């Protein structure tokens, strides 16, 4: 399907691996000029090489900066004063007992997962409104609806993203600018696999994935980890002109883990 994104400028925060890399690759394949972002030039260059291996003609911009900081966002805006598509994908996660999460960790998670998207959206949304077209997508999580007991701080930030995305969408009423959130479930990203294998104790990756789904996400209907490309497909569609009637939504791509019908 032609998503009619040819020539649009898209910035995908945290796009050197996992879901972010898959989103950047899919938008590039659809004809976007894509800003690939990571904290180091080496990581960005590696991601660009992976995208070009699949799409040789991809139009890519390398941008190494920590977009979890105000200085990083300022640098992004200085180099790219206007974007058509903003995908707020940057995020961190870790398993930790609630009692062991100190104030600094709560603030770090909020700064990275929430404030990165707040700052980028604050910078780019006015221009989208002035041009009467734009797309902002927050990559949230099913953990924003079902807060994991071993990642309360992470779940809090994912819920906050839903509030921010819906609130921003309300400010775009009557325009051709949309703001949405996409909620992945457990996804076979490099980080997730690494975290699972730390507890493998001799078990294979397939065994660890199956055990995780059985124990930690028993309500999953697909009963497996999603592939990053499966999430990226939905994100790319929401970024397209074809999704013009989708606004202020929290769109689930979590394999049916969430049982609520609303």
Buried (B, 14 or more C-beta within 10 A) or exposed (E): EEBEBEEBBBBBBBBBBBBBBBBBBBBBBBBBBBBBBBBEEEBBBBBBEBBBEEBEEBEBBEBBBBBBBEEBBEBBBEEBEBBBBBBBBBBBBEEBEEEEBEEEEBEBBBBBBBBBBBBBBEBBBEBBBEEEBBBBBBBBBBBBBBBBEEBBBBBBBBBBBBEBBBEBBEEBEEBBBBBBBBBBBBBBBEBBBEBBBEEEEEBEEEEBBBBBBEEBBEBBEBEBBBBBBBBBBBBBBBBBEBBEEBBBBBBBBBBBBBEEEE
